[in-house]
């Protein structure tokens, strides 16, 4: 009888502790959220420090199976990333990364918050990669981006973005390692992303620019004229889709002129030089007086005119 009474008392105590924990979690959620909101409005670091301490303390009391553990860990990770951005203390960034990793392990893949937390982890890993150039960080980003892509079926509206995100991660690793496999896969993924994106979509110009950049990288590596031709075709299509007053037109014209210049040097065709001169004039027309780019544009136009003059002289001999 005494044993039964003892176990009943212990059960009541456990229930009471669980109730206290639930109430504490709710209080911490509300208080930490209010402090972080005030930090965003007023910028007082005290309002950032206190939530971090509260969240750490509460998480340490919760079992791994607690339903709110992942939400507290995510808030802690986000707060630590914010503090890192203020003081650049790598310990904060590392703890933020570890917390986001733990959150992903706790959540099923189909959880509504899974993709957002995955993006947060990728962002932190990319930040650390830019700081320390640790290749394992970009490898982990690629693994995470591949996993994210698996959650986007062919007809998913977010698949184009997921394809481009993976492509960007592969391009980053290519820049560090020079792997042709990464570059080739990046181009394939960017073509797929562009094919899924309507011409009038706001992301379309950026996807065109990203694909063109990858093609130029491969052309510089291999000298394949097909990559240069595809790059030029992309620039021309982008120009055709933009109004004369569009702010991106200047940059695209400059990039197209650069690509045509390379093609003109390769093929030595007069018509390429004429197109190049016309483009340089368009670029120059978009450069206001005093702009730092104007001098470079004038120089490029002058060089192209000189090249055309020499070509004519050669043809008349």
PESUL-V460157 format. One record per pair of residues at least 24 apart in sequence whose C-alpha atoms are under 10 Angstrom apart, sorted by the first residue. I is the first residue (numbers start at 1). J is the second residue. D is the distance in Angstrom with one decimal. If there is no record, write none. Layout:
BEGIN
I | J | D
I | J | D
END
This chain:
BEGIN
18 | 62 | 9.6
21 | 58 | 8.4
21 | 61 | 8.0
21 | 62 | 7.9
22 | 62 | 9.7
22 | 66 | 9.6
22 | 68 | 9.1
24 | 58 | 7.7
25 | 54 | 9.9
25 | 55 | 9.0
25 | 58 | 6.9
25 | 59 | 8.9
25 | 61 | 9.9
25 | 62 | 9.2
25 | 68 | 7.8
25 | 69 | 9.1
25 | 72 | 8.4
26 | 68 | 9.3
28 | 54 | 6.7
28 | 55 | 7.1
28 | 57 | 9.8
28 | 58 | 7.6
28 | 72 | 8.8
29 | 54 | 9.3
29 | 55 | 8.4
29 | 58 | 9.9
29 | 68 | 9.7
29 | 71 | 9.0
29 | 72 | 7.5
29 | 75 | 8.9
32 | 72 | 9.7
32 | 75 | 8.6
32 | 76 | 9.6
32 | 79 | 9.8
33 | 75 | 8.7
36 | 75 | 9.7
36 | 79 | 8.1
45 | 83 | 8.4
45 | 86 | 9.1
48 | 79 | 7.0
48 | 80 | 8.8
48 | 82 | 8.4
48 | 83 | 7.3
49 | 79 | 8.7
49 | 80 | 9.1
49 | 83 | 8.3
51 | 75 | 8.9
51 | 76 | 7.9
51 | 79 | 7.8
51 | 80 | 9.9
52 | 76 | 6.0
52 | 77 | 8.9
52 | 78 | 9.6
52 | 79 | 6.6
52 | 80 | 7.2
52 | 83 | 9.5
55 | 79 | 9.6
64 | 102 | 9.8
64 | 106 | 8.0
65 | 106 | 8.3
66 | 106 | 9.9
67 | 106 | 9.5
67 | 107 | 10.0
69 | 102 | 9.9
69 | 103 | 8.2
69 | 106 | 8.6
70 | 99 | 8.9
70 | 100 | 8.8
70 | 102 | 7.9
70 | 103 | 5.1
70 | 104 | 8.3
70 | 105 | 9.2
70 | 106 | 6.6
70 | 107 | 7.5
71 | 103 | 7.9
71 | 113 | 9.5
72 | 99 | 9.6
72 | 103 | 9.2
73 | 98 | 9.6
73 | 99 | 5.8
73 | 100 | 7.1
73 | 101 | 9.7
73 | 102 | 7.8
73 | 103 | 6.5
74 | 99 | 6.8
74 | 100 | 6.2
74 | 101 | 9.6
74 | 102 | 9.0
74 | 103 | 6.6
74 | 104 | 9.5
74 | 117 | 7.5
74 | 120 | 9.2
75 | 99 | 9.3
75 | 100 | 9.4
76 | 100 | 8.9
77 | 101 | 9.6
77 | 103 | 9.3
77 | 117 | 9.7
77 | 120 | 8.9
77 | 121 | 9.0
77 | 124 | 9.6
78 | 117 | 9.6
78 | 120 | 8.0
78 | 121 | 9.6
78 | 124 | 9.6
81 | 120 | 9.4
81 | 123 | 9.7
81 | 124 | 7.4
81 | 127 | 9.8
85 | 127 | 9.8
88 | 131 | 9.9
90 | 128 | 8.2
90 | 131 | 9.3
93 | 124 | 7.0
93 | 125 | 8.7
93 | 127 | 8.5
93 | 128 | 7.4
94 | 124 | 8.5
94 | 125 | 8.9
94 | 128 | 8.3
96 | 120 | 9.5
96 | 121 | 8.2
96 | 124 | 7.6
96 | 125 | 9.7
97 | 121 | 6.1
97 | 122 | 8.8
97 | 123 | 9.4
97 | 124 | 6.3
97 | 125 | 7.0
97 | 128 | 9.3
100 | 124 | 9.1
109 | 147 | 9.4
109 | 148 | 9.3
109 | 151 | 8.1
110 | 151 | 8.2
114 | 148 | 9.3
115 | 144 | 9.9
115 | 147 | 9.8
115 | 148 | 7.0
115 | 151 | 8.9
118 | 144 | 7.2
118 | 145 | 8.6
118 | 147 | 9.5
118 | 148 | 7.9
119 | 144 | 8.7
119 | 145 | 8.7
119 | 148 | 9.1
122 | 169 | 9.8
126 | 169 | 9.1
126 | 172 | 9.8
133 | 176 | 8.6
135 | 172 | 9.9
135 | 173 | 7.7
135 | 176 | 8.1
135 | 177 | 9.0
137 | 173 | 10.0
138 | 169 | 6.9
138 | 170 | 8.4
138 | 172 | 7.6
138 | 173 | 6.6
138 | 176 | 9.8
139 | 169 | 8.5
139 | 170 | 8.8
139 | 172 | 10.0
139 | 173 | 7.8
140 | 169 | 9.7
141 | 165 | 9.7
141 | 166 | 8.4
141 | 169 | 6.8
141 | 170 | 9.2
141 | 173 | 10.0
142 | 166 | 6.3
142 | 167 | 8.8
142 | 168 | 9.2
142 | 169 | 5.8
142 | 170 | 6.8
142 | 172 | 9.8
142 | 173 | 8.9
143 | 169 | 9.6
144 | 169 | 10.0
145 | 169 | 7.9
145 | 170 | 9.8
154 | 196 | 9.2
155 | 196 | 9.1
156 | 196 | 9.8
157 | 196 | 8.6
157 | 197 | 9.0
158 | 193 | 9.9
158 | 196 | 9.6
158 | 197 | 9.9
159 | 192 | 9.4
159 | 193 | 7.4
159 | 196 | 7.9
159 | 197 | 9.4
160 | 189 | 9.0
160 | 190 | 8.5
160 | 191 | 9.7
160 | 192 | 7.4
160 | 193 | 4.3
160 | 194 | 7.0
160 | 195 | 8.2
160 | 196 | 5.8
160 | 197 | 6.5
160 | 203 | 9.6
160 | 207 | 9.2
161 | 190 | 9.6
161 | 193 | 6.9
161 | 194 | 9.4
161 | 196 | 9.3
161 | 197 | 8.9
161 | 203 | 8.8
161 | 207 | 9.1
162 | 189 | 9.5
162 | 193 | 8.1
163 | 188 | 9.5
163 | 189 | 5.7
163 | 190 | 6.8
163 | 191 | 9.2
163 | 192 | 7.3
163 | 193 | 5.6
163 | 194 | 9.2
163 | 196 | 9.8
164 | 188 | 10.0
164 | 189 | 6.5
164 | 190 | 5.7
164 | 191 | 9.0
164 | 192 | 8.6
164 | 193 | 5.9
164 | 194 | 8.6
164 | 207 | 7.6
164 | 210 | 8.5
164 | 211 | 9.3
165 | 189 | 9.2
165 | 190 | 9.2
165 | 193 | 9.5
166 | 190 | 9.1
167 | 191 | 9.9
167 | 193 | 9.2
167 | 210 | 9.2
167 | 211 | 9.4
167 | 214 | 9.4
168 | 210 | 8.3
168 | 211 | 10.0
168 | 214 | 9.5
171 | 210 | 9.9
171 | 213 | 9.9
171 | 214 | 7.7
171 | 217 | 9.6
174 | 217 | 9.9
175 | 217 | 9.5
178 | 221 | 9.3
180 | 218 | 8.2
180 | 221 | 8.7
180 | 222 | 9.6
183 | 214 | 7.1
183 | 215 | 8.8
183 | 217 | 8.1
183 | 218 | 7.0
183 | 221 | 9.9
184 | 214 | 8.6
184 | 215 | 9.1
184 | 218 | 7.9
186 | 210 | 9.7
186 | 211 | 8.4
186 | 214 | 7.3
186 | 215 | 9.5
187 | 211 | 6.3
187 | 212 | 8.9
187 | 213 | 9.3
187 | 214 | 6.0
187 | 215 | 6.9
187 | 217 | 10.0
187 | 218 | 8.9
188 | 214 | 9.8
190 | 214 | 8.6
199 | 237 | 10.0
199 | 238 | 9.3
199 | 241 | 8.0
200 | 241 | 8.6
204 | 238 | 9.0
205 | 234 | 9.9
205 | 235 | 9.7
205 | 237 | 9.9
205 | 238 | 6.7
205 | 239 | 9.7
205 | 241 | 9.0
205 | 242 | 9.1
205 | 248 | 8.7
205 | 252 | 9.8
206 | 238 | 9.9
206 | 248 | 9.9
208 | 234 | 6.6
208 | 235 | 7.8
208 | 237 | 9.1
208 | 238 | 7.3
209 | 234 | 8.3
209 | 235 | 8.1
209 | 238 | 8.7
209 | 252 | 8.4
209 | 255 | 9.7
212 | 255 | 9.4
213 | 255 | 9.7
216 | 259 | 8.4
225 | 262 | 9.9
225 | 263 | 8.1
225 | 266 | 8.9
225 | 267 | 9.9
228 | 259 | 6.9
228 | 260 | 8.7
228 | 262 | 8.5
228 | 263 | 7.5
229 | 259 | 8.6
229 | 260 | 9.0
229 | 263 | 8.2
231 | 255 | 9.5
231 | 256 | 8.2
231 | 259 | 7.6
231 | 260 | 9.8
232 | 256 | 6.1
232 | 257 | 8.9
232 | 258 | 9.5
232 | 259 | 6.4
232 | 260 | 7.2
232 | 263 | 9.3
235 | 259 | 9.2
244 | 286 | 9.7
245 | 286 | 9.3
247 | 286 | 9.7
249 | 282 | 9.8
249 | 283 | 8.7
249 | 286 | 8.8
250 | 282 | 8.4
250 | 283 | 6.0
250 | 284 | 9.0
250 | 285 | 9.4
250 | 286 | 6.5
250 | 287 | 8.2
251 | 283 | 8.4
251 | 286 | 10.0
252 | 283 | 9.3
253 | 279 | 6.6
253 | 280 | 7.9
253 | 281 | 9.9
253 | 282 | 7.5
253 | 283 | 6.2
253 | 284 | 9.9
253 | 286 | 9.7
254 | 279 | 7.8
254 | 280 | 7.4
254 | 282 | 9.1
254 | 283 | 6.4
254 | 284 | 9.5
254 | 297 | 8.6
255 | 279 | 10.0
256 | 280 | 9.6
257 | 282 | 9.9
257 | 283 | 8.8
257 | 300 | 9.3
257 | 301 | 10.0
258 | 300 | 9.4
261 | 300 | 9.7
261 | 304 | 8.4
265 | 307 | 9.9
268 | 311 | 9.0
269 | 311 | 9.3
270 | 307 | 9.6
270 | 308 | 7.4
270 | 311 | 7.5
270 | 312 | 8.9
271 | 308 | 9.9
272 | 308 | 10.0
273 | 304 | 6.9
273 | 305 | 8.4
273 | 307 | 7.8
273 | 308 | 6.5
273 | 311 | 9.4
274 | 304 | 8.6
274 | 305 | 8.9
274 | 308 | 7.8
276 | 300 | 9.5
276 | 301 | 8.4
276 | 304 | 7.2
276 | 305 | 9.4
277 | 301 | 6.1
277 | 302 | 8.8
277 | 303 | 9.2
277 | 304 | 6.0
277 | 305 | 6.8
277 | 307 | 10.0
277 | 308 | 8.9
278 | 304 | 9.8
280 | 304 | 8.5
END
